[in-house]
Each structure stands twice: as structure tokens, then as C-alpha cells.
Amino acid sequence: MVNIDEKPIRIGVLGAGRGRSYMGMAEVVGFELVAICDTWEERLSQLGKELNVATYSDYDKFLEHDTDAVVLCNYFHQHAPFAVKALDAGKHVMSECAACHTLAEGVALARSVERSGKIYMFVENYPYMVFNQEMRRLYQEDRVGEFKYGEGEYVHPDPAEVKLARSCGSHHWRNWIPATYYCTHSIAPVMFITDTRPTKVNGFVVPYDFGDPTQTMSAKRHDTCAVIICRMNNDAVMKSLHGTLRGHGNYVRIHGNKGVMENCRHGDKSRLRIWREPWEKDEDELVETVYKPEFPTYHNQAAKTSHGGGDFFTSYHFAQAIRTEIQPYLDVYRGIDMSIVGILAWRSALDDSAPIEVPDFRDELVRKQYENDTWSPDPMSKGNSQPPCSILGDIEPSVAAKDLAKKVWAKQGYFGE
Ligand SMILES: NC(=O)c1ccc[n+]([C@@H]2O[C@H](COP(=O)([O-])OP(=O)(O)OC[C@H]3O[C@@H](n4cnc5c(N)ncnc54)[C@H](O)[C@@H]3O)[C@@H](O)[C@H]2O)c1
């Protein structure tokens, strides 16, 4: 195990929103925060003073700063080109979700990591929540048998004002990204626990809801939620659900051919429930066991960080990968696997949920077929054959929603459209 007291790894963080979590806990895993970068000047200078670190509003200049690694917390759909630049500049990269926004970007990213020889870690923190780490341990001990069916859920509703405050500007990605794209929080835990990858997807969306004020009073132009069915590489099937339905929660369930395990939906949701059928369980085993697991390592440090401790472990594993020079479990290929499911599920949803193969970008011959696939719903780069953001076509927020948006955005210090 790596000693977190070793010589600190000098990091720079891009993005002063989510990026703040990494800035705040850098020392806990043996990082030294030396530079931050954001185009939002006001936020940047305030944070720079607070943290006493170098500040940059220009990413190229930020990359010239003497750092070992950069953490990418810029916009959801812009990570891959920023990662490629950083890798080309000789930096290790830890990237927030998604790893890539198009298949062509996925190809470029995989090639760039291989070319650079640098560490790339995809920051999916949900697999590292305590119940998911425990389920991985149990799966590896064969407690539920071979993986047959799984579910991952990330359901995250919020009032319109809260949504608006975190998505300033009508072109902010949170206002247009199609419902299938933000899929890694629900897919990653199942992949992590069972060591499988998706090979085929069918995408479904529940359309934009004109009767839901959390949608009609916000600036969003995409659908309510997405259900993605994945065929996995061991022939198991998984269902991923994510979006803004009511019923906030993150849930994971794994059915094996000897039992089922899941985190609890009631009370303390980090508790784990395991069920073995009475007629085939071991003699000394209970049919149903419910307990609260602990993290396998670093319990105290992890318990203090957000996203159920997941934020500690992603940074920890990134640091460990840099120190051992071995790519982390959440390497570039797994990051791409889980990110492109969201893109392909949108293609599927727009084609009446037809199945679509998930290419494996570990293989250069496969990559070659996708290197020019720039299909994207991004309104800022939309060409003629590009897809809409909602299954209903183009949705225009109401005048009342636009008025509310202006007020909320102004409170955040954002005065644009
Ligand atoms: N893993 C998690 O639990 C989790 C939680 C929250 C957010 N995220 C991810 O973190 C990322 C950022 O999300 P966020 O919540 O901070 O909101 P956000 O996307 O609004 O913030 C991005 C920040 O990056 C800055 N930025 C964008 N382009 C830039 C550029 N070219 N140069 C410099 N700065 C630039 C923006 O000004 C902004 O401050 C997203 O990818 C999101 O998916 C992950």
C-alpha cells in the first residue's frame, strides 16, 4: 500500500466548481495544490487568495505551470480535448465525468494516453461508496455467484432554482445534455463490482414533463430521465436509471446465480442486504443479512469526504497510480466504456431504442472505424445531421422560466444569456 506521507504530488485543478472538492482535500491523499484555472475570473481570484496558489484563466498557460498532474473539472462535454493537451504536455490526468463527448474524442483520448505513457484516471467516485466496495469484495469471494442481472440508479431531482443556480447560461451543458449522457454514476458501480463491460445498449428516455415545474421553470431542454439496458460481456444484463425523477437516491443491485446483494432503500442507505435462497444457502448462513459495512482501508479519512467517501478513494487511487506507475482500475478504457454508453444510448433512443454495439477502444482496428465520429447534440457545434437534445425535438423554455433564470444567474454573478 502506498504511503500517503510520501513526497507530495504537485497538482493543478481546472474548474472552480466541482474542482473545489479536490482543492480542499488535496493534502489528505498526498497532493500539493499549486495552481488552479478557471475562466470565471471572480471565482478564480477569490479562490486563489483563499488557497494561496497560482491562478490562471488560460488553460495553455496553466499547463506551463510546474505540476505533475492535472485534475479536469471543466464542463462535462469538454474533458477529452483538455485531457489530450495535458497528456501531450507530460502531465498525469484525472478527469471528471464524462471521459469523452463523442466517439471520435474517445478514440483520440485512448491514443493519447498510450502515446504519452502518463497515468490517466477516470474519476468515477460512485463505485468507491462504501456499499459498492463491499459488494465488490463479496462478489470476488463468490458470495452471490456469477453475475446475471444488475441495476444502477442515480436519481437526482432538485427544485428549479437549485438547478438554475448550478447551470448559468442557456448553453450550460446541464441545460441541454440529452438525458442518457450522464450515465456513469449508475453504470460504473455495476461494472466495478462485477468486472464486466457493456457490449450493447438500448436507450430509452421518459420525455420532458410539461407538468413538472422543476423542469418548466428551469432552463433545461432535455428529457426527464433515461433508462439504459446494457448487455454485458459475460451475457448478463444491467439496467441503468438516472435523471430527475422524484425519489432521490443511489442504488445498486447485483443478482448472481447464487444470491442477490443490494444497498438498502430504507433508513441508512449505505447498509447492505444479502439474500440467499433458503433451500441452497450454506448451513451457517442466514437467508437475509443486513449490515452496515466499513471501508476496507482508510475508513476515517474516507468517511470525512463527500459522495459517500468516493471522493477520497478516487484521489487516493490516482496518487497511488502515479507513485507505482501502474494505470488505475478506472483507466482510460473503462472511462471511455462507461462514457460512450451515454452517447450510444442517445442514438438508440432516437432510433426507437434499437440495440447498438459498444465498441472496445482498447483495439486500434476498432478505433479506426470511429475516429471521425463527431456526432454530438452540443448546440454550440451542431451541424445539419446532429441530433436534438430532447426526444420531443427542440424545447424552448417559457418566458417565466427565462425571467427566473436571469434572477438566479445574477445572484451567482452571471449576467449573460
Ligand atoms: N463525480 C461527481 O460526483 C461530480 C459532482 C459534480 C460535478 N461533477 C463533474 O464535474 C464537472 C464540472 O461540474 P461543475 O459542477 O463544477 O459545474 P460546471 O460544469 O458549471 O463547472 C465547470 C467550471 O469549469 C470552468 N471552465 C469551463 N471551461 C473552462 C476553460 N476552457 N478554462 C478554464 N475554466 C473553464 C467554468 O468556468 C466552471 O467554473 C462536470 O464534468 C461534472 O460532471 C462530478
The ligand as an SDF file (V2000), in Angstrom:
LIG
                    3D

 44 48  0  0  0  0  0  0  0  0999 V2000
  -18.2510   12.9630   -9.7180 N   0  0  0  0  0  0  0  0  0  0  0  0
  -19.1190   13.7520   -9.1260 C   0  0  0  0  0  0  0  0  0  0  0  0
  -19.6810   13.3940   -8.1150 O   0  0  0  0  0  0  0  0  0  0  0  0
  -19.3840   15.1050   -9.7000 C   0  0  0  0  0  0  0  0  0  0  0  0
  -20.0920   16.0710   -8.9860 C   0  0  0  0  0  0  0  0  0  0  0  0
  -20.2780   17.3210   -9.5640 C   0  0  0  0  0  0  0  0  0  0  0  0
  -19.7640   17.5830  -10.8260 C   0  0  0  0  0  0  0  0  0  0  0  0
  -19.0730   16.6240  -11.4870 N   0  0  0  0  0  0  0  0  0  0  0  0
  -18.4770   16.8930  -12.7910 C   0  0  0  0  0  0  0  0  0  0  0  0
  -17.5490   17.9670  -12.6670 O   0  0  0  0  0  0  0  0  0  0  0  0
  -17.5260   18.7520  -13.8370 C   0  0  0  0  0  0  0  0  0  0  0  0
  -17.7600   20.2010  -13.5020 C   0  0  0  0  0  0  0  0  0  0  0  0
  -19.0470   20.3680  -12.9510 O   0  0  0  0  0  0  0  0  0  0  0  0
  -19.4260   21.5840  -12.0010 P   0  0  0  0  0  0  0  0  0  0  0  0
  -20.4810   21.0960  -11.1010 O   0  0  0  0  0  0  0  0  0  0  0  0
  -18.1960   22.1600  -11.3800 O   0  0  0  0  0  0  0  0  0  0  0  0
  -20.1100   22.6310  -12.9310 O   0  0  0  0  0  0  0  0  0  0  0  0
  -19.6130   23.4060  -14.2170 P   0  0  0  0  0  0  0  0  0  0  0  0
  -19.5280   22.4590  -15.3140 O   0  0  0  0  0  0  0  0  0  0  0  0
  -20.5060   24.5600  -14.3570 O   0  0  0  0  0  0  0  0  0  0  0  0
  -18.1780   23.9450  -13.8300 O   0  0  0  0  0  0  0  0  0  0  0  0
  -17.1080   23.9500  -14.7100 C   0  0  0  0  0  0  0  0  0  0  0  0
  -16.1130   25.0250  -14.3220 C   0  0  0  0  0  0  0  0  0  0  0  0
  -15.0810   24.9790  -15.2940 O   0  0  0  0  0  0  0  0  0  0  0  0
  -14.8050   26.2990  -15.7530 C   0  0  0  0  0  0  0  0  0  0  0  0
  -14.3560   26.2000  -17.1430 N   0  0  0  0  0  0  0  0  0  0  0  0
  -15.0470   25.7410  -18.2060 C   0  0  0  0  0  0  0  0  0  0  0  0
  -14.3030   25.8150  -19.3270 N   0  0  0  0  0  0  0  0  0  0  0  0
  -13.1020   26.3130  -18.9650 C   0  0  0  0  0  0  0  0  0  0  0  0
  -11.9090   26.6240  -19.6740 C   0  0  0  0  0  0  0  0  0  0  0  0
  -11.8120   26.4590  -21.0030 N   0  0  0  0  0  0  0  0  0  0  0  0
  -10.8610   27.1340  -18.9860 N   0  0  0  0  0  0  0  0  0  0  0  0
  -10.9650   27.3570  -17.6550 C   0  0  0  0  0  0  0  0  0  0  0  0
  -12.0670   27.0880  -16.9330 N   0  0  0  0  0  0  0  0  0  0  0  0
  -13.1210   26.5730  -17.5810 C   0  0  0  0  0  0  0  0  0  0  0  0
  -16.1500   27.0170  -15.6430 C   0  0  0  0  0  0  0  0  0  0  0  0
  -15.9910   28.4380  -15.5670 O   0  0  0  0  0  0  0  0  0  0  0  0
  -16.7190   26.4320  -14.3570 C   0  0  0  0  0  0  0  0  0  0  0  0
  -16.3080   27.1600  -13.2110 O   0  0  0  0  0  0  0  0  0  0  0  0
  -18.5860   18.1490  -14.7530 C   0  0  0  0  0  0  0  0  0  0  0  0
  -17.9670   17.3180  -15.6680 O   0  0  0  0  0  0  0  0  0  0  0  0
  -19.4630   17.3260  -13.8270 C   0  0  0  0  0  0  0  0  0  0  0  0
  -19.9960   16.2130  -14.4900 O   0  0  0  0  0  0  0  0  0  0  0  0
  -18.8770   15.3890  -10.9410 C   0  0  0  0  0  0  0  0  0  0  0  0
  1  2  1  0
  2  3  2  0
  2  4  1  0
  4  5  1  0
  4 44  2  0
  5  6  2  0
  6  7  1  0
  7  8  2  0
  8  9  1  0
  8 44  1  0
  9 10  1  0
  9 42  1  0
 10 11  1  0
 11 12  1  0
 11 40  1  0
 12 13  1  0
 13 14  1  0
 14 15  2  0
 14 16  1  0
 14 17  1  0
 17 18  1  0
 18 19  2  0
 18 20  1  0
 18 21  1  0
 21 22  1  0
 22 23  1  0
 23 24  1  0
 23 38  1  0
 24 25  1  0
 25 26  1  0
 25 36  1  0
 26 27  1  0
 26 35  1  0
 27 28  2  0
 28 29  1  0
 29 30  1  0
 29 35  2  0
 30 31  1  0
 30 32  2  0
 32 33  1  0
 33 34  2  0
 34 35  1  0
 36 37  1  0
 36 38  1  0
 38 39  1  0
 40 41  1  0
 40 42  1  0
 42 43  1  0
M  CHG  2   8   1  16  -1
M  END
$$$$
